[in-house]
Amino acid sequence: MKALLQRVREASVTVDGAVTGQIGPGLLVLLCAEPQDTEAVADRLLAKILKLRIFSDAAGKMNRSVQDLDGASTAGGLLLVSQFTLAADCSGGNRPSFTGAAPAALGQALYDYTVAQARKLHPEVATGIFAADMQVALVNDGPVTIWLEMA
């Protein structure tokens, strides 16, 4: 699985003019499943996302995770958005190929599984809608943007 994490001051997802998910300070996570991915891979990726120390401590060093900041006024939300385009292969020309993304049924199953697991492990989880035409708005904090891949 692939994930693009962005530390945000706020983020939201809108579908057909309605907000489907929004958070204040925390992490916007764009998720992409690949054909070989399993629930075990999703578990490892989620564990890394929740423990990654990319929030500032009192000394201004990136030393706190989104979980360390639960309930704090400075961070804590998790917005999970499916994004198959993270699997884009642009090596063959000017039009990306998305054959590296999981088939829709597997992609949705792994996205839904990841969301369910995140809700068990973290108190504030919001989402987009799988396969919808989504508009994502964010205020990047830092900016801090991290690319993760798990196999």
Beta strands, then each sheet from edge to edge (+ up, - down):
strand 1: 2-15
strand 2: 18-23
strand 3: 26-32
strand 4: 55-56
strand 5: 62-64
strand 6: 77-82
strand 7: 125-127
strand 8: 135-149
sheet 1: 2+ 1- 3+ 6+ 7+
sheet 2: 2+ 1- 8+
sheet 3: 4+ 5-
end
